[in-house]
Amino acid sequence: IDQQLDCALDLMRRLPPQQIEKNLSDLIDLVPSLCEDLLSSVDQPLKIARDKVVGKDYLLCDYNRDGDSYRSPWSNKYDPPLEDGAMPSARLRKLEVEANNAFDQYRDLYFEGGVSSVYLWDLDHGFAGVILIKKAGDGSKKIKGCWDSIHVVEVQVQPLGQLIHAIPHRVLLCLHTGGMGLCFPLQMEKDETVSDSSPHIANIGRLVEDMENKIRSTLNEIYFGKTKDIVNGLRSVQTFADKSKQEALKNDLVEALKRKQQS
């Protein structure tokens, strides 16, 4: 099974990223036994749903799913309706509402649009949560793309303060222009100890902001820089005739230098 999974993941890396969901579905149909491993290993674009109660969009993921139903962070209702679905405690639900409002403003300032959702759940020693952000391009200038980020955090209450453990942050950035498609799945991890006097949302917000800035820097310096070098190596602003003349001139100069050295 391990060898099959490695081969399947290798194949996913080589298939067109524009069709990541279709490719994944086809692979699962071919090898049903790998379904769970593939779904947990392959990053897919986040899906958007509409909360009919309050009329706002929210994002779907495993953290707000119970069976076939998904919980909205705005109305705290499951769709399709579910009577005994998992819910945060009253104290944590209040914090969840505040977090959604805060990250709604963060997303609007940083991404100028898109959709964000925050889901929290209780733990014995504190609580955990996931912050989801999705921004899709408008397709202008024949360029389509989307930014999907998933930040999972765990807050532990300790004698010396709160320990915020950021379980690997995942960002899936997909760009499509012409016949070219790129997908960058990135992961980062960080721990941070903070004072009890500082609000939970502010601490988590600083951590998410810091991680997203680092991810953007990695994209700009490594991925985009390397892609630019590859594209520049594939194309030329010179015509074939001009390039031939330049090559002939270079050969003539080499021959002239050789004759001069021999004389």
NUGU-337715 format. One record per atom (N, C-alpha, C): residue in one letter; z, y, x. Coordinates in steps of 0.2 Angstrom, whole numbers, plus 5000, padded with zeros to 4 digits. Example, Ala and Ser with C-alpha at 12.3 -4.5 7.8 and 13.67 -1.06 7.14 Angstrom:
BEGIN
A503949725066;A503949785062;A503949845066;S503549895064;S503649955068;S503950005064;
END
This chain:
BEGIN
I500049945004;I500050005000;I500050065004;D500450065010;D500450125014;D499750145017;Q499350085019;Q498750105022;Q498250125016;Q498350105010;Q497950125005;Q498050205003;L498750215003;L498950285002;L498650335008;D498750315014;D498450355019;D497650365019;C497350315017;C496650315016;C496450365010;A496850355004;A496750404999;A496850475000;L497450485004;L497550555006;L497050585010;D496750545015;D496250565020;D495650585016;L495450545011;L494850555007;L494950615003;M495550635000;M495650694996;M495550755001;R495750745007;R495650805012;R494950815013;R494450765012;R493750775014;R493350795007;L493650785002;L493250794995;L493250874994;P492750894990;P492750964988;P493450994985;P493751044988;P494451064985;P494351094978;Q493751114976;Q493651144969;Q493751094964;Q493651034966;Q493750984960;Q494350934962;I494950964964;I495450934966;I495750884961;E495850914955;E496150884949;E495650824947;K495050834947;K494550774945;K494550724950;N494550744957;N494550694962;N495250654962;L495750684961;L496450644960;L496450594954;S496150624949;S496150574943;S495750514944;D495150524947;D494650474949;D495050424954;L495350444959;L495750404963;L496250364960;I496650394955;I497150354952;I496850304947;D496250314944;D495950264940;D495650204944;L495550224951;L495250164955;L495850124958;V496450164959;V497050124962;V497650144958;P497750124952;P498350144948;P499050134951;S499050084956;S499750074959;S499950134963;L499450174965;L499650234969;L499750294965;C499750294959;C499850344954;C500450394956;E501050364956;E501650404958;E501650434965;D501350394970;D501350424977;D500850484977;L500250474974;L499750524974;L499950584971;L500250584965;L500450644961;L501050674965;S501450644969;S501950674973;S501750704979;S501150684982;S500950694988;S500350754988;V499950754983;V499450804982;V499550864978;D499550924981;D499650984978;D499150994973;Q499251014967;Q498751034962;Q498951104959;P498451134957;P498551204954;P499051204948;L499451254948;L499951254942;L499551264936;K499851234930;K499551244924;K499951304920;I499551334916;I499851394912;I499951364904;A500551384901;A500551364894;A500851434891;R500751434884;R500951494880;R501551474876;D502051514877;D502651514872;D502551544866;K502451504860;K502251534854;K502851564850;V503451554853;V504051594850;V504051664852;V503951674858;V503951744861;V503351774863;G502751734863;G502151754865;G502051774872;K502351734876;K502251744884;K502051684887;D501751694893;D501451634897;D502051604901;Y502051544903;Y502451514907;Y502151454911;L502351434917;L502051384921;L502351314920;L501951264920;L502151194920;L502251164926;C502851124927;C502951084933;C503451024931;D503550984936;D504050924935;D504750944933;Y504951004935;Y505651034934;Y505751054927;N505251074923;N505351094916;N505051044911;R504950984914;R504650934910;R505150874908;D505150854902;D505550804899;D505150764895;G504950704898;G504450654894;G503750694894;D503550704888;D502850734888;D502950814885;S503550834885;S503750904883;S503950944889;Y503751014888;Y503951064893;Y504351114890;R504851134894;R505351194892;R505051254894;S505051304890;S504951374891;S505551414894;P505451454899;P506051484902;P506151544897;W505751564893;W505851624889;W506251614882;S506051564879;S506351544872;S506851484873;N506851454879;N507251394880;N507051334875;K506451334873;K506251284868;K505751234871;Y505751174869;Y505251124872;Y504651124868;D504051114871;D503451104867;D503051044870;P502850994866;P503050984859;P503850984858;P504151004852;P504851004851;P505150934853;L505750944856;L506150894859;L506850904857;E507250864854;E507950874851;E508450874857;D508350814861;D508850804866;D508650814873;G508150864874;G507950884881;G508450904885;A508350904892;A508850924897;A508851004896;M509451034896;M509551104896;M510051124901;P509951184904;P510551214908;P511151234904;S511751234908;S512351254904;S512251324902;A512651354898;A512651414895;A512651474901;R513151454905;R513251504911;R512551504915;L512251454916;L511651444921;L511051474917;R511051464910;R510551484906;R510451564906;K511051594906;K511051664907;K510851694913;L510951654919;L510751674925;L509951654926;E509751604922;E509051594922;E508651644919;V508851674913;V508551734910;V508451794914;E509051804918;E509051864923;E508551854928;A508551784931;A508051774936;A507351774934;N507151754928;N506451764926;N506251834925;N506751874923;N506551944922;N506451984929;A506851964934;A506851984940;A506251964944;F506051904944;F505451884947;F504751904943;D504851914937;D504251944933;D504152014936;Q504652054938;Q504452114941;Q504252104948;Y504552054952;Y504352044959;Y503552024959;R503351984954;R502651954954;R502252014953;D502452064948;D502052114946;D501952164952;L502452174956;L502352224962;L501952194967;Y502052124969;Y501752094975;Y501052074973;F500952044967;F500352014965;F499952044960;E500252104957;E499852144953;E499552104947;G499952054944;G499752014939;G499951944940;G499651894936;G499851824937;G500351804932;V500651744933;V501151714929;V501751694934;S502351704932;S502951674936;S503451644931;S503751594933;S504251554929;S504851534934;V505451534932;V506051514935;V506451464931;Y506551404934;Y506951354930;Y507551334934;L508151334931;L508751314935;L509051254932;W509451214936;W509851154933;W510451154937;D510951124933;D511651114936;D511751054941;L512151064946;L512351014951;L513051014951;D513350964954;D514050954955;D514351004959;H514051024964;H514251074969;H513951144969;G513651154963;G513251224962;G512751214957;F512151244960;F511551234955;F510951234960;A510351214957;A509751214960;A509151254955;G508651274958;G508151304954;G507451304958;V506951314954;V506251324956;V505951384954;I505651424958;I505251484957;I504551474958;L504151474952;L503451464952;L503051534951;I502551544955;I502151604955;I501351584955;K500951604950;K500251584950;K499851654949;K499351664954;K498951724953;K498251694954;A497851704949;A497151684950;A496651744951;G496151744955;G495751794956;G495251804950;D494951864950;D494551884944;D493851864945;G493651834950;G492951804952;G492551864953;S492751924955;S492351974957;S492051964964;K491451994965;K491051984972;K490951914973;K490851874968;K490651804968;K491251764972;I491851784972;I492351754976;I492851734971;K493051664970;K493551644966;K494151614970;G494751624967;G495251594971;G495951594967;C496451564970;C497151564966;C497651554971;W498251584970;W498851574974;W499351544970;D499551484972;D500051444968;D500651434973;S501251464972;S501851454976;S502351414972;I502751374975;I503251334972;I503851334977;H504351374975;H504951384980;H505551344976;V505851294980;V506351254977;V507051274981;V507551294978;V508151314981;V508751274978;E509251264983;E509851234981;E510451284983;V510851304979;V511451344980;V512051304980;Q512351304986;Q513051264986;Q513551314987;V514151304983;V514651344984;V515151314989;Q515351354994;Q515751335000;Q516351385001;P516851365004;P517451405006;P517251475009;L516751475013;L516551535017;L515951565014;G515751545008;G515251585004;G514751535001;Q514151555000;Q513651514997;Q513151495002;L512951435002;L512351405007;L511751395002;I511251435004;I510651435000;I510151385004;H510051325002;H509551285006;H508851285002;A508351305006;A507751305003;A507351245005;I507251205000;I506951145001;I506151165002;P505751125006;P505151145008;P504751185003;H504651255004;H504251295000;H503451275001;R503151264995;R502451244995;R502051304992;V501451314996;V500951364993;V500351324993;L499951334988;L499251304988;L498851364986;L498451384992;L497951434991;L497251404991;C496851424986;C496151394985;C495751454985;L495151454989;L494651504989;L493951474988;H493551494984;H492851474983;H492451524983;T491951524987;T491451574988;T490751544989;G490251554985;G489651514986;G489751444985;G489551404990;G489551334991;G490151314995;M490551364997;M491151345002;M491851344998;G492251294999;G492851294996;G493451275001;L493951315001;L494551305005;L495151295001;C495651245003;C496251245000;C496751235006;F497251275006;F497751275011;F498451255008;P498651195009;P499351175007;P499851185013;L500351235012;L500851255017;L501551235015;Q501951215020;Q502651205018;Q503051235023;M503651265021;M504151295026;M504851285023;E505351285027;E506051265025;E506451315029;K507051325025;K507551375028;K508251365025;D508751375029;D509451375026;D509751445027;E510151475023;E510451535024;E511151535021;T511651565024;T512351575022;T512451645020;V512651655014;V512751725011;V513451735008;S513651795007;S514251815005;S514351804997;D514951784995;D515051764988;D514951834984;S515051894987;S515051954983;S514351974982;S513851944985;S513151964984;S512851924978;P512551954973;P512251914967;P511751854969;H511851804965;H511351744967;H510651764967;I510451804962;I509751824961;I509451864967;A509851904969;A509651954975;A509651904981;N510051854982;N510051814988;N509451774988;I509251744982;I508751694981;I508051734982;G508051804979;G507451844980;G507351864987;R507851874991;R507651894998;R507351835002;L507651775000;L507451715003;L506651705002;V506551704995;V505851694993;V505351744996;E505551804996;E505151864999;E505051855006;D505551835010;D505451815017;D505051755018;M505051705014;M504651645015;M503951665014;E503851705008;E503151715006;E502751765011;N503151805014;N502851855020;N502751805026;K503151755027;K502951715033;K502351675032;I502251655025;I501651615024;I501051655024;R501151715022;R500551755022;R500351775029;S500851785034;S500651795041;S500351735044;T500551675042;T500251605044;T499551605042;L499451625036;L498751615033;L498251665037;N498551725038;N498051775041;N497951765048;E498451745052;E498351735059;E498051665061;I498251615057;I497951545059;I497351525055;Y497451515048;Y496951485044;Y496351535043;F496451595041;F495951645040;F495551655047;G495951665052;G495651685059;G495251625061;K495451565061;K495151505063;K494451495059;T494551505052;T493951495048;T493451555049;K493651615051;K493151665053;K492851645059;D493151615064;D492851595070;D492351545069;I492451495064;I492051445063;I491351465060;V491451515055;V490951545051;V490451585056;N490851625060;N490451665065;N490051615070;G490351555071;G489951515076;G489351475072;L489351475066;L488851445062;L488251495060;R488351555060;R487851605059;R487651645064;S487151685064;S486851725069;S486551785066;V486651845069;V486351905066;V485651915069;Q485551885074;Q484851885078;Q484351845074;T483751865075;T483151815072;T483051765078;F482751715076;F482551655081;F482151685086;A481651725085;A481251755090;A481651795095;D482051845093;D482451885097;D482951835102;K483251785099;K483651735102;K483251705108;S482651685106;S482151655111;S482051695117;K481851765115;K481751805121;K482351815125;Q482951825122;Q483551835126;Q483651775131;E483551715128;E483651655132;E483151645138;A482551665136;A481951675142;A482151725147;L482451775145;L482651825150;L483251805154;K483651765151;K484251745155;K483951695160;N483551645158;N483251595163;N482851635168;D482551685167;D482151725172;D482651755177;L483151775175;L483651805179;L483951755184;V484151695181;V484451645185;V483951625190;E483351615189;E482851595194;E482751645199;A482751705197;A482651765202;A483251765207;L483851755204;L484451755209;L484451695213;K484151635211;K484151575215;K483651585221;R483051625219;R482551635225;R482851685230;K483251735227;K483551785232;K484051755237;Q484451705234;Q484851665238;Q484551625243;Q483951595242;Q483651555246;Q483251585252;S483051655250;S482651685255;S483051715261;
END
